[in-house]
Amino acid sequence: MLQAIISGILVGSSYSLVAMGMVILYRSSGIFNFAHGAVMLLGAFIFWTFISLAGLPLWACIIATIIAMTLIGFFVERFAMRPLLGQPIIASLMMTLAVSVLFSGVYQVLWGHRGIVSYPQFMPMGHWVINGIVIGQANTWILFVTILYFIFFKFYFKFTLSGKQMQAICESHVIAQSVGIDVKRMLSRVWIIACLSAALAGILIGASGSVGLYLHDFVFMVIPVIILGGLESLEGSFVAGFIVGVVEMVSANYIDPIIGGGFRQVAPYVLLLIVLLAKPYGLFGWERIERI
Amino acid sequence: MAAILPAGVRDENYGQAMAIIRTKLQWAITIFGLIALFILPLVLSDYLNNLMAFLCINIIVVLGLNLLTGYCGQISIGQSAFVAVGAYTTGILYAKFALPFWIAVPTSIIVAALAGLVVGLPSVKLKGFYLALSTVAFQFIVYWLLFKLDELTGGGYGMAIPPVRIGGWIVDTRLEVVYLCIVCVVILTYCAKNIARTRTGRAFIAVRDNDLAAEVIGIPLAKTKLTAFLISSIYAGIAGALYAVFFRWLMPDLFTLTQSVWYLAMVIIGGMGSVVGSILGPVFVVCLQELTRVYFAKLATAFPTILSVGMGTGMSYITTGLAIVLFLIFEPRGLSHRWETFKSAYRLWPFSY
């Protein structure tokens, strides 16, 4: 049981990391980003191209990837999302789906024939064994980064001017504009942050295992996390990532023997449906008073 | 329904005002179009006939999805899961339990409709993103179940379906499948057109435009939303049964999330809230993907050093994704709006007011 909980927390930390990237975007622009997974995939493979194909040193790869992801974020916002300002949500939802499809197409054309690749090792990959409980070192690194990331953006939203402006934009674009916030510039910045977060998550998860198409599906694996935590809440998805990770691992341990394997993959979605029916705004989401 | 009538045509009784086909020209076009539609499979090659049957199935799904998303405003990113429910229920009942086809199909439509009701339940409480995400959850659960229940569904390997026998008629050649699909499309298009005009369809539009106002004027919100889910999943169930007839080999990979995204893309490109759009959208998207695949394969054999045939899927993702992006930016009302502007321009010519 303890082993299941600990490995659940370790798995959950990568869910948290991905989920927080998406929540930051939702919280600052009001858009649920289905393209996050595709951007993770692109980021991971761009990094791989620099480090394995081009053989650059690690610091040069990091700088080059940051530049590439900044450009991607800038272009997505400028040419895909900005024309949709003020349109109904199905437009922005469909746009992120389209961008996701577009990017996974780009992935398949450029890197698809390579299958699953892996980075040269730059994180410790071993295991600690304490009292018979196995703790993966790579996942512990991800946990560490996730906590740092959470603290950084918590402070960013709470104490910096641009963090507060981003939250104002989520409330209402028009009002934010009328109190003097440059909505377009802020949205551009938010998208760049989101793309960098996606690349960070993609590279870390890729480094702890392998880099492949499965990174793209992460976006759908973390949907339960985001709903459980609440769409607007950073600490919600931080906590919910661990909850979902633990639920997944515990159900893999206890329910799989009963129904015969594989329940792990849908356990988060069953949880999602229960949460949606019982408490749709999640643990920490902003409960909007809206009678429907 | 502010359709512009040609000069000199006016309604003299309620029957005329309610008619779908109003003028002699429209009658001529309809009859000629139907005859052409039924002659077409005879002249087309096998490849094009396959494409046409596939197109018809897509049109049926999109007609249903458009009623749900375009008319009622409830976003569903899990439509291919409903198709899967219909297809696999037909397959299991027909192939595994050897029930007659005319029992298997209605049962599978009922099962798909029930699935639609269950998935629609959150829509009573949820809006927008939250609802879209719950349909994604349904999509994943169904996809997993298809692998999980492998005694029934054949798992990832798939399930073979013997040629369908309706009464004494065995649907086994491509031509018969195409005709079956065309008949279904014609009937279901007529139904969709009518649903959109009746009380139910108008209630859908009211709920989409402003649910609070709709409730104030006496539209039962929960019932209307559930009806929309019910109708769209019935359409998906019928399409699923046709899938079973058409492919005769069901695999979970036919019913992925990507397929659901394509359905939604067809609705957007065709035009939300338009029956014509539900026909134009699938035609556009399916033809685009097929053309990309065919021409890219030719290009790849011409330049084998830079391109490989395996990139074809990726290229069709790129072209379709790009098409959706461009439509959302430049023509959010879709192809049907272009069609309407063309029609009114034609009617008003040469005086454009």
Interface residues (C-beta under 8 A of the other chain):
Chain A: F32 A80 P83 L84 Q87 I89 I90 A91 L93 M94 M95 L97 A98 V99 S100 V101 L102 F103 S104 G105 V106 Y107 Q108 V109 G112 H113 F220 I223 P224 I226 I227 L231 G262 Q265 V266 Y269 V270 L272 L273 L276 L277 P280 E290 R291 I292
Chain B: T69 G73 I75 I77 L121 P122 V124 K125 L126 K127 G128 F129 Y130 A132 L133 S134 V136 A137 F138 F140 I141 W144 F147 K148 D211 L212 L221 L257 T258 V261 L264 A265 I268 M272 S308 G310 M311 T313 G314 M315 S316 Y317 I318 T319 T320 G321 L322 I324 V325 L328 I329 P332
